[in-house]
Amino acid sequence: MLPPDWYRLIRPALFALPAETAHALTVRALKAGLLPLPKPVTDPRLAVRLWGRTLPHPVGIAPGFDKHGAVIAEAFRLGAGFLELGGVTPRPQPGNDRPRVFRLPRQGAVINRYGLNSVGLDVFCARLEAYRARPDGTGLIGVNLGKNKDTADPVADYVLGMRRLAGLADFVTVNVSSPNTPGLRALQGRDPLRRILDAAVDVRDRTGTETRVVLKIAPDLTPADEDDIATVALAAGIDGMTIANTSIARPATLGPHWARQEGGLSGRPVFAPSTALLARMASRLDGAMPLIGVGGIDGPDAAWAKLEAGATVVQLYTAMIFEGPGLIPRLLDGLRGRVEAAGGWPQRHSPTAGATGPAGNSLPLRADMAG
Ligand SMILES: Cc1cc2nc3c(=O)[nH]c(=O)nc-3n(C[C@H](O)[C@H](O)[C@H](O)COP(=O)(O)O)c2cc1C
């Protein structure tokens, strides 16, 4: 029997390994049932509504943790209220050369340049179908969708992904914001973005599925980019926006060594800029769609700040690398106190602020933002 703080005890050994090796080991141990998992948190006061569904709580695991759909049921057992798997690309691709992920423990940060290494949609969808066939395979799952590095037609890649995932994923996230695929972030520009989102929404509508279309944006945008993205997202009729991906910025606190390391920065240093961007987009979108807040969440205060800034739900990844599987239950304990003190979730930007859920239900649910 391992002690409750077992992650702190094994962390030095884990951190002595290259970050990618440590992650692969963790995933294998999770799959094999070797990790002691936290007790599930079931407290109706933490429930939230998203796209017509009730989630046990608003904290999900961000894409990057389970890129290949290898540990879907197990990731829910880490306490996630919902999952976003991937990024996945239509065809398998190896990603960049190793080493391609680095921990910055003093800064509570990670720099990664995986470059969307992916098993491809065939293998990925088979795994998601296997999860869906389980009696407990009903969790809310998003799939983060990228394009292949060498594709001639990015729009076709997103359409293909959307077609394969329609009806299988609860939401598909159009990822045009990973910094490690050349040219990908340029797809956030007004014209390419309009083509991609219109095409994704068209697949959603033609297939008649409940699969929602979400856009994930980078934190390194100009005000003009932000305006364009909001305008295009509203015109296309997408169902949500995730704010934000990893950053190419290098705050001075990182020092010169890490400033030179190429890749996307995540964790504590991106909390402030990604939360500020979330608040700006919440104002621009004015409650038209639910927002997923991600970037530097390492505890209840950070999660609450994202919800106050306009997020309906939040995601995290980097802090779990440093804190281990106890993070989500600890965070939920803290959130419970905040919800009790505030008498419910923050609802600043919800279109039907003040709603308390279905009739006869006195839960402090956030507004149902079904689109
Ligand atoms: C190792 C690693 C891999 C990631 N892979 C993806 C990915 O494939 N697609 C994506 O949209 N975001 C990816 N992300 C970004 C996260 O989903 C998240 O947006 C970002 O890390 C900020 O959240 P955090 O500070 O809680 O980690 C990755 C992040 C890390 C650290």
Ligand as a Chemical Component Dictionary entry (heavy atoms), coordinates in Angstrom:
data_LIG
# 
_chem_comp.id                   LIG 
_chem_comp.type                 NON-POLYMER 
_chem_comp.pdbx_formal_charge   0 
_chem_comp.three_letter_code    LIG 
# 
loop_
_chem_comp_atom.comp_id 
_chem_comp_atom.atom_id 
_chem_comp_atom.alt_atom_id 
_chem_comp_atom.type_symbol 
_chem_comp_atom.charge 
_chem_comp_atom.model_Cartn_x 
_chem_comp_atom.model_Cartn_y 
_chem_comp_atom.model_Cartn_z 
_chem_comp_atom.pdbx_ordinal 
LIG C1  C1  C 0 3.384  17.855 -23.556 1  
LIG C2  C2  C 0 2.210  18.641 -24.074 2  
LIG C3  C3  C 0 1.546  18.228 -25.228 3  
LIG C4  C4  C 0 0.452  18.962 -25.713 4  
LIG N1  N1  N 0 -0.193 18.526 -26.845 5  
LIG C5  C5  C 0 -1.271 19.240 -27.308 6  
LIG C6  C6  C 0 -1.978 18.825 -28.471 7  
LIG O1  O1  O 0 -1.682 17.798 -29.070 8  
LIG N2  N2  N 0 -3.001 19.611 -28.913 9  
LIG C7  C7  C 0 -3.379 20.761 -28.256 10 
LIG O2  O2  O 0 -4.302 21.462 -28.671 11 
LIG N3  N3  N 0 -2.745 21.149 -27.130 12 
LIG C8  C8  C 0 -1.704 20.419 -26.651 13 
LIG N4  N4  N 0 -1.055 20.836 -25.532 14 
LIG C9  C9  C 0 -1.506 22.092 -24.870 15 
LIG C10 C10 C 0 -2.443 21.842 -23.693 16 
LIG O3  O3  O 0 -3.610 21.173 -24.107 17 
LIG C11 C11 C 0 -2.823 23.161 -23.007 18 
LIG O4  O4  O 0 -3.522 23.981 -23.924 19 
LIG C12 C12 C 0 -1.600 23.931 -22.528 20 
LIG O5  O5  O 0 -0.592 23.038 -22.068 21 
LIG C13 C13 C 0 -1.927 24.906 -21.375 22 
LIG O6  O6  O 0 -2.458 24.208 -20.265 23 
LIG P1  P1  P 0 -1.556 23.764 -18.999 24 
LIG O7  O7  O 0 -0.760 24.961 -18.597 25 
LIG O8  O8  O 0 -2.533 23.314 -17.952 26 
LIG O9  O9  O 0 -0.702 22.631 -19.476 27 
LIG C14 C14 C 0 0.022  20.123 -25.019 28 
LIG C15 C15 C 0 0.693  20.511 -23.860 29 
LIG C16 C16 C 0 1.757  19.801 -23.379 30 
LIG C17 C17 C 0 2.455  20.256 -22.120 31 
# 
loop_
_chem_comp_bond.comp_id 
_chem_comp_bond.atom_id_1 
_chem_comp_bond.atom_id_2 
_chem_comp_bond.value_order 
_chem_comp_bond.pdbx_ordinal 
LIG C1  C2  SING 1  
LIG C2  C3  SING 2  
LIG C2  C16 DOUB 3  
LIG C3  C4  DOUB 4  
LIG C4  N1  SING 5  
LIG C4  C14 SING 6  
LIG N1  C5  DOUB 7  
LIG C5  C6  SING 8  
LIG C5  C8  SING 9  
LIG C6  O1  DOUB 10 
LIG C6  N2  SING 11 
LIG N2  C7  SING 12 
LIG C7  O2  DOUB 13 
LIG C7  N3  SING 14 
LIG N3  C8  DOUB 15 
LIG C8  N4  SING 16 
LIG N4  C9  SING 17 
LIG N4  C14 SING 18 
LIG C9  C10 SING 19 
LIG C10 O3  SING 20 
LIG C10 C11 SING 21 
LIG C11 O4  SING 22 
LIG C11 C12 SING 23 
LIG C12 O5  SING 24 
LIG C12 C13 SING 25 
LIG C13 O6  SING 26 
LIG O6  P1  SING 27 
LIG P1  O7  DOUB 28 
LIG P1  O8  SING 29 
LIG P1  O9  SING 30 
LIG C14 C15 DOUB 31 
LIG C15 C16 SING 32 
LIG C16 C17 SING 33 
# 
